[in-house]
Amino acid sequence: MMVTTQAKKARGWVILPFLACVLLLLTSAYQQISDKQDILALLQQGEPAATHYEELEGIYKTYGLYDQAGHLLSYGVIANASGYGGPITLLINVNQEGTLKNAVLVEDSETPLYLRKVLEAGYPENLIGKTVTQPLAAHGDIDSVSGATRTTDGIMLAVEKGMFQVGKNQLGLTVPYLKTFHFQWQDGLVLLMFLVAILASARNMKKLRPWILVATVFVFGFMENSSLTIGNYLSIIALKMPAFSERPIWYVIVMGVFLVTLLWGRNFYCSWLCPFGAVQEGMYKALNLADYNPNSQLISGARKSRWLFLWLAAILALLFNNSGIASFEPFSVFFNGDGNTSQWIMMLLILLFAIFILRFWCRCFCPMGAFLDFIASCRRKGQKLFRNKLEPEEGRTEKEERQEEEEPGWAELGPVEGEALEEGGMKREVAASRACSGCQKGESKREQHPLSSGDKLVAAALAAIWILIIGALLQNTGII
């Protein structure tokens, strides 16, 4: 009877992720189908008087727009450029005199808060009236929006692409050079730190790690605001990545971290490059005055909940056709001062409890950490499967078997970070957590420990942050 019950539970745990993945695929398919619009209706957003159009040649989709009498009203171009979260698509209308007649935002993958800030600053309407013969940057009345520079630059570049094409192909004017490859010195600094972190992690350079973490806070965090978010990877699923020539550093970090984690079988980003993780670790080491070890069952339950919120973020991002919605993490609030109300409250709670619990966000809530841990575990499980085919089971040592059974996450932090855990008394908790996983495999009883007053406070914080995560996602969608 017990065996049958356990088998049913096992089947349930297999069916549940399968159904979740099917729902994600159906949502993605719905988004792709509903995204297709009638071309004329789309062009009329920029030229309401147009009754028909003629498709013209060009790198970007270009149309001649005509009224009912057949008079040419303007040229419409649908062009996109890379913003912070992915492509920003605009409809650009240029009249026969070479003046920008209208610019309409059609689609984007930006975090809603950044985009709202840019729209409130007057973009893209403030570009109307500019001529195709002069670069937009040369106009003194056009400024980037502080805190949303990449979104601003993306809108301006998309408009310039449309103006450049009409001016050159349809009007035969002399147009300014259009820069298509963008790589700044800040990007080079990010690339250098990325390579240094890989080398230092591979060589186990313990003394170098604190300095790398401090540097990531300033470079990845405050300077570039380029913390990895789950929205980065959802943009790949939705096929809305930025253009490589416009955001090459995006590919270096987003794709580079993914490939290194997969091939190495180790989540090095969270322990060596994550700026928000570095801030939490620094606060814990500098301010922690209490010897508190949280209940392992609380932490274990919180870690499992990360997948629920990752799935929810993915569903909403695909349903609303905007990967930026999935970025509910408090990174932008801390490093850029921008975020919705839920993210602000969430950040304050996390920083407060990070004083007493090492990397509180990373361990209990971070969807990025859950995703990278999973990618790393795929590598290890593949190696295990391959090794089992080549080596007899009895030939493996007990140590090797124990290493393979260790769950990803904190076990993936390696010897350097393991030392940091031991400093805060966390090593005992990790061992207790693994003991709990062991009891699922063979032990019939688990010793129940009553929650201390500190544990009850942590449980309340966990519940509050779960509610805030849902609130942040809903605020990103605009529902609330």
C-alpha positions as CSV (number, residue, x, y, z in Angstrom):
1,M,0.0,0.0,0.0
2,M,2.8,2.4,0.9
3,V,4.6,1.6,-2.3
4,T,1.5,2.4,-4.3
5,T,1.0,5.7,-2.5
6,Q,4.6,6.7,-3.2
7,A,4.3,5.7,-6.8
8,K,1.2,7.9,-7.2
9,K,3.0,10.8,-5.6
10,A,5.9,10.4,-7.9
11,R,3.7,10.4,-10.9
12,G,2.0,13.5,-9.6
13,W,5.3,15.3,-9.4
14,V,6.1,14.3,-13.0
15,I,2.7,15.3,-14.3
16,L,2.6,18.8,-12.6
17,P,5.8,20.1,-14.3
18,F,4.6,18.6,-17.6
19,L,1.3,20.4,-17.4
20,A,3.1,23.7,-16.5
21,C,5.3,23.4,-19.6
22,V,2.3,22.6,-21.8
23,L,0.5,25.7,-20.5
24,L,3.6,27.8,-21.2
25,L,3.8,26.5,-24.8
26,L,0.0,27.2,-25.4
27,T,0.4,30.7,-24.0
28,S,3.4,31.4,-26.3
29,A,1.4,30.1,-29.3
30,Y,-1.5,32.3,-28.4
31,Q,0.7,35.3,-28.1
32,Q,2.3,34.7,-31.5
33,I,-1.1,34.3,-33.2
34,S,-2.8,37.3,-31.5
35,D,0.3,39.5,-32.3
36,K,-0.4,39.4,-36.1
37,Q,-2.3,42.5,-37.1
38,D,-3.9,43.9,-40.2
39,I,-1.2,45.9,-41.9
40,L,-3.5,48.8,-43.0
41,A,-4.9,49.1,-39.4
42,L,-1.3,49.3,-38.1
43,L,-0.2,51.9,-40.7
44,Q,-3.3,54.0,-39.9
45,Q,-1.9,54.5,-36.4
46,G,0.7,56.8,-37.9
47,E,-1.4,58.1,-40.8
48,P,-5.1,58.0,-40.0
49,A,-6.2,59.4,-43.4
50,A,-4.6,56.5,-45.3
51,T,-7.0,54.2,-47.2
52,H,-4.5,52.1,-49.0
53,Y,-0.8,51.5,-49.2
54,E,2.0,50.3,-51.5
55,E,4.8,48.2,-50.3
56,L,8.2,49.5,-51.1
57,E,11.7,48.0,-51.1
58,G,14.1,48.5,-48.2
59,I,15.9,46.8,-45.3
60,Y,13.0,47.7,-43.1
61,K,9.4,47.3,-44.1
62,T,8.5,50.5,-46.0
63,Y,5.1,51.6,-47.3
64,G,3.8,54.4,-49.4
65,L,0.5,55.6,-47.8
66,Y,-2.2,57.1,-49.9
67,D,-5.6,58.7,-49.4
68,Q,-8.8,57.9,-51.1
69,A,-8.0,60.2,-54.0
70,G,-4.6,58.5,-54.5
71,H,-2.5,61.3,-53.2
72,L,0.7,60.3,-51.4
73,L,0.4,61.2,-47.7
74,S,3.7,60.0,-46.3
75,Y,6.1,57.1,-46.2
76,G,5.7,54.6,-43.4
77,V,8.5,52.5,-42.1
78,I,8.3,49.8,-39.4
79,A,11.8,49.7,-37.8
80,N,13.1,48.4,-34.5
81,A,16.1,49.0,-32.3
82,S,17.4,47.5,-29.1
83,G,16.3,48.9,-25.8
84,Y,17.1,47.7,-22.3
85,G,15.0,44.5,-22.4
86,G,14.8,43.8,-26.1
87,P,13.6,45.2,-29.4
88,I,11.6,48.4,-29.5
89,T,9.4,48.7,-32.7
90,L,8.1,51.9,-34.0
91,L,6.1,53.1,-37.0
92,I,7.9,56.1,-38.5
93,N,6.1,58.4,-40.9
94,V,8.2,60.8,-43.1
95,N,6.6,63.3,-45.5
96,Q,7.8,64.1,-49.0
97,E,9.8,67.1,-47.7
98,G,12.0,64.7,-45.6
99,T,10.5,65.7,-42.2
100,L,9.4,63.3,-39.6
101,K,5.6,63.5,-39.6
102,N,4.8,61.0,-36.9
103,A,6.3,58.3,-34.7
104,V,4.2,55.6,-33.0
105,L,5.4,53.0,-30.5
106,V,4.1,49.7,-31.9
107,E,5.8,47.0,-29.7
108,D,8.4,46.7,-26.9
109,S,10.0,44.4,-24.5
110,E,10.9,47.0,-21.9
111,T,10.3,46.9,-18.2
112,P,7.0,48.9,-17.9
113,L,8.4,51.4,-15.4
114,Y,11.3,52.4,-17.7
115,L,9.1,52.7,-20.7
116,R,6.5,54.8,-18.7
117,K,9.3,57.2,-17.7
118,V,10.4,57.7,-21.3
119,L,6.8,58.2,-22.6
120,E,6.1,60.7,-19.8
121,A,9.2,62.6,-21.0
122,G,7.5,63.1,-24.4
123,Y,9.1,60.4,-26.5
124,P,8.6,59.7,-29.3
125,E,6.4,62.7,-30.1
126,N,9.2,65.1,-29.2
127,L,11.1,63.9,-32.3
128,I,8.3,65.0,-34.7
129,G,9.5,67.8,-37.1
130,K,13.1,66.7,-37.3
131,T,14.6,66.3,-40.8
132,V,16.2,63.2,-42.3
133,T,19.4,65.2,-43.2
134,Q,20.4,65.9,-39.6
135,P,21.2,63.3,-36.9
136,L,18.7,63.4,-33.9
137,A,21.6,63.6,-31.5
138,A,22.6,66.9,-33.0
139,H,19.4,68.6,-31.8
140,G,19.9,70.4,-28.6
141,D,16.3,70.0,-27.5
142,I,16.5,66.2,-27.3
143,D,17.9,64.7,-24.1
144,S,18.1,61.1,-22.8
145,V,15.9,60.3,-19.9
146,S,17.9,59.7,-16.7
147,G,17.6,56.1,-15.5
148,A,16.2,54.9,-18.9
149,T,19.0,55.8,-21.2
150,R,18.9,52.5,-23.2
151,T,15.2,52.8,-23.7
152,T,15.6,56.4,-24.9
153,D,18.5,55.5,-27.2
154,G,16.5,52.5,-28.6
155,I,13.6,54.8,-29.6
156,M,15.8,57.3,-31.2
157,L,17.8,54.7,-33.1
158,A,14.6,53.1,-34.4
159,V,13.3,56.5,-35.6
160,E,16.7,57.2,-37.3
161,K,16.6,53.9,-39.1
162,G,13.2,54.8,-40.6
163,M,14.2,58.3,-41.5
164,F,17.6,57.1,-43.0
165,Q,15.8,54.6,-45.2
166,V,13.2,57.0,-46.6
167,G,15.7,59.8,-47.0
168,K,18.1,57.6,-49.0
169,N,15.8,55.3,-50.9
170,Q,12.6,57.2,-51.5
171,L,13.7,60.9,-51.4
172,G,17.2,60.5,-52.7
173,L,18.6,62.9,-50.1
174,T,22.1,63.0,-48.5
175,V,21.6,61.4,-45.1
176,P,24.0,61.2,-42.2
177,Y,26.0,58.1,-41.4
178,L,24.0,55.7,-39.3
179,K,26.0,53.9,-36.6
180,T,24.9,50.2,-36.4
181,F,27.5,48.7,-34.1
182,H,27.5,49.9,-30.5
183,F,30.2,48.9,-28.0
184,Q,31.2,51.3,-25.3
185,W,34.1,51.3,-22.9
186,Q,31.7,50.3,-20.1
187,D,30.8,47.2,-22.1
188,G,34.5,46.4,-22.3
189,L,34.8,46.7,-18.5
190,V,31.8,44.3,-18.1
191,L,33.4,41.8,-20.5
192,L,36.7,42.0,-18.6
193,M,35.1,41.3,-15.3
194,F,33.1,38.4,-16.8
195,L,36.3,36.8,-18.0
196,V,38.2,37.5,-14.7
197,A,35.4,35.9,-12.7
198,I,35.4,32.7,-14.8
199,L,39.2,32.4,-14.4
200,A,39.2,33.2,-10.7
201,S,36.3,30.7,-10.0
202,A,38.1,28.0,-12.1
203,R,41.3,28.5,-10.2
204,N,39.6,28.8,-6.8
205,M,41.2,32.2,-6.0
206,K,39.6,32.8,-2.6
207,K,41.4,36.1,-1.9
208,L,40.3,37.6,-5.2
209,R,36.6,36.9,-4.8
210,P,35.7,39.7,-2.4
211,W,37.3,42.3,-4.7
212,I,35.4,40.9,-7.7
213,L,32.1,41.1,-5.8
214,V,32.8,44.7,-4.8
215,A,33.6,45.6,-8.4
216,T,30.4,43.9,-9.6
217,V,28.4,46.1,-7.3
218,F,29.8,49.2,-9.0
219,V,30.1,48.0,-12.6
220,F,27.3,45.5,-13.1
221,G,25.0,47.3,-10.5
222,F,25.4,51.1,-10.4
223,M,27.2,51.8,-13.6
224,E,25.6,49.4,-16.1
225,N,22.5,48.2,-14.1
226,S,23.0,44.9,-16.0
227,S,22.0,42.3,-13.4
228,L,20.7,39.1,-15.0
229,T,17.0,38.7,-14.7
230,I,14.7,35.9,-15.7
231,G,13.2,38.4,-18.3
232,N,16.5,38.2,-20.2
233,Y,15.9,34.5,-20.9
234,L,12.2,34.8,-21.6
235,S,13.0,37.3,-24.3
236,I,14.9,34.4,-26.0
237,I,11.9,32.2,-25.8
238,A,9.7,34.9,-27.2
239,L,12.4,35.6,-30.0
240,K,12.7,39.2,-28.9
241,M,16.4,39.5,-28.3
242,P,18.2,42.8,-29.0
243,A,20.2,43.0,-32.2
244,F,23.8,41.7,-31.7
245,S,25.3,44.8,-33.4
246,E,23.4,47.1,-31.0
247,R,23.8,45.2,-27.8
248,P,26.7,42.8,-28.1
249,I,27.4,42.9,-24.3
250,W,23.9,41.5,-23.8
251,Y,24.9,38.4,-25.7
252,V,28.2,38.1,-23.8
253,I,26.5,38.2,-20.4
254,V,23.1,36.5,-21.1
255,M,24.3,33.8,-23.5
256,G,27.8,33.6,-22.0
257,V,26.5,32.8,-18.5
258,F,24.1,30.3,-19.8
259,L,26.7,28.4,-21.9
260,V,29.4,28.5,-19.2
261,T,27.0,27.2,-16.6
262,L,25.8,24.4,-18.9
263,L,29.2,23.3,-20.0
264,W,30.9,23.7,-16.6
265,G,28.0,22.3,-14.6
266,R,28.5,25.1,-12.0
267,N,26.4,28.2,-11.2
268,F,29.3,30.6,-11.0
269,Y,27.3,33.8,-11.8
270,C,25.4,33.8,-8.5
271,S,28.5,33.4,-6.4
272,W,31.0,35.5,-8.3
273,L,29.1,38.1,-10.4
274,C,25.7,38.9,-9.1
275,P,25.8,42.5,-7.7
276,F,22.7,42.1,-5.5
277,G,24.0,38.9,-4.1
278,A,27.3,40.7,-3.3
279,V,25.4,43.5,-1.5
280,Q,23.5,41.0,0.7
281,E,26.7,39.1,1.5
282,G,28.5,42.3,2.4
283,M,25.7,43.4,4.7
284,Y,25.6,40.0,6.4
285,K,29.4,40.0,7.1
286,A,29.5,43.6,8.1
287,L,26.3,44.0,10.2
288,N,25.4,40.5,11.5
289,L,25.6,40.6,15.3
290,A,23.4,37.6,16.1
291,D,24.1,33.9,15.8
292,Y,20.8,32.9,14.2
293,N,20.3,29.7,12.1
294,P,16.9,29.7,10.3
295,N,14.8,26.6,10.3
296,S,16.0,24.4,7.4
297,Q,12.4,23.5,6.5
298,L,11.4,27.1,6.1
299,I,14.4,27.7,3.8
300,S,13.7,24.5,1.8
301,G,10.1,25.4,1.3
302,A,11.0,28.9,0.2
303,R,13.5,27.6,-2.3
304,K,10.9,25.3,-3.9
305,S,8.5,28.3,-4.3
306,R,11.0,30.0,-6.6
307,W,9.8,27.7,-9.4
308,L,6.2,28.8,-8.9
309,F,7.0,32.4,-9.3
310,L,9.3,31.8,-12.2
311,W,6.5,30.0,-14.0
312,L,4.0,32.7,-13.1
313,A,6.4,35.4,-14.4
314,A,6.8,33.4,-17.7
315,I,3.1,33.0,-18.2
316,L,2.4,36.7,-17.7
317,A,5.3,37.8,-19.9
318,L,4.2,35.5,-22.8
319,L,0.5,36.4,-22.3
320,F,1.1,40.1,-22.4
321,N,3.8,39.8,-25.1
322,N,6.4,41.6,-23.0
323,S,9.4,39.8,-21.4
324,G,10.1,42.9,-19.3
325,I,7.0,42.0,-17.2
326,A,8.8,39.0,-15.8
327,S,11.5,41.2,-14.2
328,F,10.0,41.4,-10.7
329,E,13.3,41.3,-8.9
330,P,14.3,44.3,-6.8
331,F,17.6,44.9,-8.6
332,S,16.5,48.0,-10.5
333,V,15.1,49.5,-7.3
334,F,18.4,49.2,-5.4
335,F,20.8,50.1,-8.2
336,N,18.8,52.6,-10.2
337,G,16.1,53.8,-7.8
338,D,13.3,52.7,-10.1
339,G,10.6,50.2,-9.4
340,N,7.0,49.8,-8.5
341,T,5.7,50.0,-5.0
342,S,5.8,46.3,-4.4
343,Q,9.5,46.1,-5.5
344,W,10.4,49.0,-3.1
345,I,8.8,47.3,-0.1
346,M,10.3,43.9,-1.2
347,M,13.8,45.4,-1.4
348,L,13.6,46.9,2.1
349,L,12.4,43.6,3.7
350,I,15.1,41.6,1.9
351,L,17.9,44.0,3.0
352,L,16.6,43.9,6.5
353,F,16.6,40.1,6.7
354,A,19.8,39.8,4.7
355,I,21.6,41.1,7.8
356,F,20.7,37.9,9.7
357,I,20.4,35.3,6.9
358,L,23.2,35.1,4.3
359,R,22.0,36.0,0.8
360,F,18.3,35.9,1.9
361,W,17.0,36.8,-1.6
362,C,19.3,34.4,-3.4
363,R,18.4,31.4,-1.2
364,C,14.7,31.9,-1.0
365,F,13.3,33.9,-3.9
366,C,15.6,34.4,-6.8
367,P,14.2,32.9,-10.0
368,M,17.5,33.5,-11.8
369,G,19.3,31.4,-9.3
370,A,16.8,28.6,-9.6
371,F,17.1,28.6,-13.4
372,L,21.0,28.6,-13.4
373,D,21.0,25.9,-10.7
374,F,18.8,23.8,-12.9
375,I,21.1,24.3,-16.0
376,A,24.1,23.4,-13.9
377,S,22.4,20.2,-12.6
378,C,21.6,19.2,-16.2
379,R,25.3,19.0,-16.9
380,R,26.0,17.0,-13.8
381,K,23.2,14.6,-14.5
382,G,24.4,14.1,-18.0
383,Q,27.9,13.3,-16.8
384,K,26.4,10.9,-14.2
385,L,24.4,9.1,-16.9
386,F,27.4,8.8,-19.2
387,R,29.6,7.6,-16.3
388,N,27.1,5.0,-15.2
389,K,27.2,3.5,-18.7
390,L,31.0,3.2,-18.6
391,E,31.6,2.3,-15.0
392,P,30.0,-0.4,-12.9
393,E,27.9,0.9,-9.9
394,E,30.0,-1.0,-7.3
395,G,33.2,0.7,-8.6
396,R,32.2,4.2,-7.5
397,T,33.2,5.5,-4.1
398,E,30.8,6.7,-1.4
399,K,32.1,10.2,-1.8
400,E,31.3,10.3,-5.5
401,E,27.8,9.1,-4.9
402,R,27.2,11.7,-2.2
403,Q,28.5,14.5,-4.4
404,E,26.1,13.5,-7.2
405,E,23.1,13.5,-4.8
406,E,23.8,17.0,-3.6
407,E,21.1,19.4,-4.8
408,P,22.1,22.4,-6.9
409,G,22.1,25.8,-5.3
410,W,24.3,26.3,-2.3
411,A,26.1,23.0,-3.1
412,E,27.1,24.6,-6.4
413,L,28.8,27.6,-4.8
414,G,32.0,25.6,-4.4
415,P,34.7,25.6,-1.8
416,V,35.2,29.3,-1.7
417,E,31.6,30.1,-1.0
418,G,31.3,27.1,1.2
419,E,33.8,28.8,3.5
420,A,31.6,31.9,3.6
421,L,28.7,29.8,4.6
422,E,30.6,28.2,7.4
423,E,31.6,31.6,8.8
424,G,27.9,32.4,9.4
425,G,27.0,29.1,10.8
426,M,25.1,28.2,7.6
427,K,27.1,25.0,6.9
428,R,25.2,23.2,9.7
429,E,21.9,24.3,8.1
430,V,22.9,23.0,4.7
431,A,23.9,19.7,6.2
432,A,20.5,19.5,7.9
433,S,18.7,20.3,4.7
434,R,20.5,17.5,2.9
435,A,19.6,15.2,5.8
436,C,16.0,16.1,5.1
437,S,16.4,15.2,1.5
438,G,17.9,11.9,2.6
439,C,14.9,11.0,4.7
440,Q,12.7,11.3,1.6
441,K,14.8,8.5,0.1
442,G,14.8,6.0,2.9
443,E,13.9,7.3,6.3
444,S,10.3,7.0,7.5
445,K,10.4,9.5,10.2
446,R,11.6,13.1,10.4
447,E,12.3,14.9,13.6
448,Q,10.1,18.0,13.9
449,H,11.7,21.1,15.5
450,P,9.4,23.7,16.9
451,L,9.7,27.2,15.3
452,S,11.6,29.7,17.4
453,S,10.4,33.3,17.6
454,G,13.0,34.2,15.0
455,D,11.7,31.5,12.7
456,K,8.2,32.8,13.0
457,L,9.4,36.2,12.0
458,V,11.2,34.8,9.0
459,A,8.0,32.8,8.1
460,A,6.0,36.1,8.2
461,A,8.6,37.8,6.0
462,L,8.5,34.9,3.5
463,A,4.8,35.2,3.2
464,A,4.9,39.0,2.9
465,I,7.5,38.8,0.1
466,W,5.6,36.1,-1.8
467,I,2.6,38.5,-1.8
468,L,4.8,41.4,-2.9
469,I,6.2,39.3,-5.8
470,I,2.7,38.7,-7.1
471,G,2.0,42.4,-6.6
472,A,5.1,43.4,-8.5
473,L,4.1,41.2,-11.4
474,L,0.6,42.5,-11.5
475,Q,1.9,46.1,-11.4
476,N,4.2,45.3,-14.3
477,T,1.3,44.2,-16.3
478,G,-0.7,47.3,-15.5
479,I,-3.5,45.2,-13.9
480,I,-3.1,47.1,-10.6
